[in-house]
Amino acid sequence: MTKTTNYVWDSVNDSVLSELDGTNTVTATYTNEPQQYGSVISQRRGTTSHTLHADALGTTRLLTTSAQASSDTYLYDAWGNLITSTGTTVNPFRWVGRYGYYQDSSTGLVYVRARMYQPTAAMWLSIDPILWILFITRLNGVGTYVYCNDRPVASIDPTAWLSSSLTAIVVPGIDSETCEEAWKQVQEEMAKWEVIIRKKGCGAPEFECGDCKGKGGSVVYNQNTKKIRVCIDSCNKAKYNKEELVLALKHEYVHAFDHCKNDKRWECDTLGCSEIRGYSFNCVVGTRWRGKMSYEDCIKKYATQSLELWVKSEKTPPPCKGKEAATIDRLMEKCMVKEGDINAGVVPFPI
Ligand SMILES: [Zn+2]
């Protein structure tokens, strides 16, 4: 037996307002908050109203009646598979229902605006309708079906346009996961650098999220894993500053490239020069590194500190031990990238 349902769609807020049957008789009406994706509050079906109560991700956990009694409960896993439920009220807004994820009871699929999602497969059923070319080139096509970068408890994707982080909404409160979402966003900005670094015969660096244990950086190079570590600390809501994180990443890309071009070894001059090049980014006007210093003083200060740290960490004392500041001074003119070039978006990789 087939059944027809017509939907009245609020195109401004991108949400369902009501459902009608095949004879255009209203069967359900939804009350939404006046905001994008609706944020559904309650439904009226026939003569019965129910209020939806959602968790932090937007998944409905409880329905209550107009007498404020609990009528239905739901428990879903991270990918939208029902674990257990009570009650028999018809309600399509369940897993991430608050943002309009619409459960189709006849197919078990979830309708999310641009695409259908299959909870049992933990994937979209079709490729990304907008940016599929980007994903095919960058992620060999895998990313086109992936839901929220495989981080379903850290983000939601109510547009279904981009299975990565660009439109996925980061759910605050889970630091390490928020961190991963944050660096994925800044990583998008590094796409141009990645292409250039590959063209010049060096691999683009890999990333990880982690605790930097008081090292004070927003990004550090992890010697053990050989990955650029984005410090969880710098992604905490209060401290996260996208522009500064991008500058810090560019600094690390410079290191990755220089390290590759110097046969994967650092010496006093090669690392000193690389730090000067790197801090040319951190030290542009307006960053917390620069503060009230001049551009040159800022670069000298931090490049010297970094060189000192490296000297301390080497088992055999390098020849510049005790002469770190003098080494940086000597290399400044040769290695510094002009502030104007940085502001103009120059990617400083010599051949
Ligand atoms: Zn550095």
Residues whose N, C-alpha, C, O or C-beta is under 5 A from the ligand:
A	BS01	ZN	E275 G278 S306
